[in-house]
Amino acid sequence: MFSLLRSMWLVFLHTFHKRETYQYPEEKAPLPARWRGRIALTRDPDGGERCVGCYLCAAACPVDCISLQATEAPDGRRYPSFFRINFSRCIFCGFCEEACPTYAIQLLPDFEMAEYDRQNLVYEKEDLLINSEGKYPGYNYYRVAGMAIAGKDKGEAQHEEPPVDVRSLLP
Amino acid sequence: MTIYIDNKPYEVKPGKNLLEACLELGLNLPYFCWHPALGSVGACRQCAVKVFKDEDDKTGRLVMGCMEPVRDNLRLSIEDPGAKTFREQVIGWLMTNHPHDCAVCDEGGSCHLQDMTVMTGHTYRNYRFSKRTFENQDLGPFISHEMNRCIQCYRCVRFYKDHAGGKDLNVFAAHNHVYFGRCESGTLESEFSGNLAEVCPTGVFTDKTLHSHYTRKWDMTWAPSVCQGCSLGCNTSAGERYGSLRQITNRYNGEVNGYFLCDRGRYGYEFVNSDQRILQAAMRPHSNGTTNKDHILDLVAQKVKNGRTIGIGSPRASLESNYALKLLVGEDNFYLGMSDTDHDHTSIALKILRDGPVRTPSMQEAAQADAVFILGEDLTNTAPMLALAVRQAAQRKPEADALGQIHVAAWQDAAVREAVQDKHGPFYIFHTVPTKLDELAEDIRRGAPEQLARLGFAVAQMLGADIVPVTGLSQEDAALAEKIAAALMAAEHPLIVSGYGSGCDHMMKAAANIAWALQQKGRNPLLSITLPEVNSMGLEIIGGHRLDTALDVLRQGDADTVIVLENDLYRRADPHIIDEIFLHAQDVILIDHLYNRTAEKATVLLPAGTFAEADGTVVNNEGRAQRFYQVFVPKGDIQESWRWCLQIAEKAQIPALQGLRNLDDIDLALTNGMPSLAALQQLAPHAGFRINGQRIPREPHRYSGRTAILANENVSEPKPAEDVDTPLSFTMEGYRGEPPSPLIPFFWSPGWNSVQSVNKYQQEIGGHLHGGDPGIRLLEPHLNGGPHYFHEAPDTFVPIPGHVHIMPLYHIYGSEELSMYTSGIAQQAGEFCCLYLNPEDLAQWNITPGNWVTIDLDHHACRLVATPNHWMPRGLGAVSAGMPHSPVVDLPVCVKLQA
């Protein structure tokens, strides 16, 4: 009998508590920055595409919903000529983000992707690429990697010495 | 003998080093500089193991596994903490300057350095200082260069210079600046440069054609394939992604190609992706809506039913396709789709190999020969991988001599090379023009092919062959013949090589005579004969009428329809002859994959699958039947040529082909119809073959993008294609263990993602694959009964006034039809319109070098640029053979010069 009354009292007290329910869609839930939602391809601080088409996201994807084709621009930068994510298959596990060596692919705090037509859940590169550095501002893969691109020659990356003169006999 | 590895006893073969022994036992021991085909140099210090004195020794000493021979009761430890730490530290040092670029490196995912780094457990770079960098070089259309990734294992130069005889790749600078490259940017000269991509354990040298449509190894659909570039039939793995062929890699075969491929074979695949491909069945004239495949098949079947149809086969089509066509049109109406010269050469080769008493060696056997005599062949250009084998053979005798003196193991590469220096074994070349192998030869003889063949006959005669004596030899020639005969007699396994390369069949006859005579003398000679195309031998075994008789039949009106199988007839005979075939034939039905000159004139086009889209069997120059498998399901109406024939036969109700549906059916019909091919039934597992109820997957287990590749077309994934012809599946599902050797789509083993994983598939390092190498030899020597020598040597070559005898010159880049669709190969192709003539001839005929000359080819004028070449004897000319626009096709030929 006592426990019954106690429970009713506790339920009554909830009338005065702060509401946990959001009146979605009028009211949006605040999502943490690391929420694993919609996938985007970000850009590096220079505005160039971060994705170098290494295929690691595709390999890591447990549902195999990413496909792309790597290619090379005349300036030496690698980029995907197409990049497709089939969100009707995606399970938002974030493995692609973990696998990405260039911080290009990032899961954003946005889950509002519902569609009436399943075909519309197939996102191409123009749907995925955003004009932002996403969660990792400041990182530029080509500044770290030893590969030469236009504007950054051999020996100009971080922690690199100028190229060796192979014709020199000096120690 | 027994060795103890981590206190477990193992049985190993004597004569090996510890690294080989460990790998052979399936144990994982990291290494870089050692390569099974190149031996040990102990440069990278990566394969360190602890060796203990005896059971009580707990301290042990570190040794390099690749430098230490196995001894009975040797005790070693791979897992010893000291050895493990040592290996981890060594790789840490090797990686101090390795750039942070696996993501943009083409080697990633099939990288030996990645595998070994993971294997040793090295994870973080401890070195805090800057990285050394290098400038890269442009190494031509086949190989990319990224020197920063180098770990100084020296494998590239050891392969390129020591193994393949290249001159233009070397190691420069000193200490930690060691640089591997050319002295300046430029195309690599060696025909085997593509192997650098596989030999390099990391991404310094990578495949440039792959880069242009880059895909990771794990993302490709692979199938075991056979190179279509020449008659040697090297084994390859072909990889596809998004409907285009991406890469050809070496598929190890312990008897054929071993670890390497030539550049024509590795890069000559781009015709598969060509925009010249025929994708849909079509007919001329275009009437409304007749591109329907069934409608076209009905019309073709109607033609075939009338019985006035002839079929022209092809040496670049499979046995199955040729045989299906032969049954479709009837045995009497089947013509060989090779030039009459090629047919003559191939039939002589078949006769020599089938009826003669001497065995023709596999390529790996040829590499073991201890004396070499090449008659009229420029092997580097006609059978490149055989040239590589012969290069190794040239080392055998000095190597054996050196080993007798210095008492080290044969795999001690640096020591043995030091002892050998630049000595070569007995090696003789007879060829009209210089060849790349000349540098190895003890004696070289130049001259007209007939002249050289006469000298070959003289050698045979000196060896005791029962032939008509060759007279009129100069004293010098007689002395040379005697010297060669003596050298061949002194050798244990002399190798005689000849073939189609100089366009003179007397060369083959002379080679056969020599080999047979050596056999009679109790030696063990090997006789290798090169042939023009991938399935020349197979087509010759199937047999048919000569191509020129096809024209007679059409002229007389006995036939009005021609079915052409995978063939550009304009490469088989001079244009005016082929034009006449088209003139007399009412309908020409072409089953081919590329829109070539023949397709231009054909009335019906049926799109055939290339080697990557079809299953079939080809027979190489040693009579080894090998199966290639379909890699992917092609677009449009493309299907195997034999399947087109079966579908036509079904509609035309040809009894011989009724009820045949798949590869096994046509192979059964083939073996029933031709008892000499009965062994084909054992060639590879049949379509019903399963392991644990599962097929063999063509795709690696990490294959990505299954649910996204076609999502742009339709978000609902289609059912994967099913393979009715083979036990392979087009998906990643299936048996994950080791497949039987003919069905290995790609080499992979846990922890071994690169091609180095082939170690896990071999019975013995550098030996045969588990269960035996794929392929079945159809020709074995006819040991009973003595040889039937070719008695008559050819007459001496005498120039005919006003005429020039034109011989063919073959080029690795350019002479083969399909590889020319690869832009890198087309770039390097030779001149197609040059007529090489002796300068004195030019002077005599008042021709200015570089001017056009007109020759009278069967009453058809044709123009070529006169180019002086002092290797040409008087009265002899040469033209590059097989070039796409060459006006002279059927070589050799004797033509009249017009001023």
Interface residues (C-beta under 8 A of the other chain):
Chain A: V52 G53 C54 Y55 L56 A58 A59 C61 V63 D64 C65 I66 S67 L68 Q69 A70 T71 E72 R78 R84 I85 N86 S88 R89 P101 T102 R118 Q119 L121 V122 E124 Y141 V144 A145 G146 M147 A148 K154 G155 A157 H159 E160 E161 P162 P163 V164 V166 R167 S168 L169 P171
Chain B: P99 H100 D101 C102 A103 V104 G108 G109 F129 S130 K131 R132 T133 F134 E135 N136 E146 N148 R149 F172 A173 A174 H175 H177 Y179 H211 H213 Y214 T215 R216 W218 D219 Y242 R702 Y703 S704 G705 R706 T707 A708 I709 A711 N712 N714 V715 S716
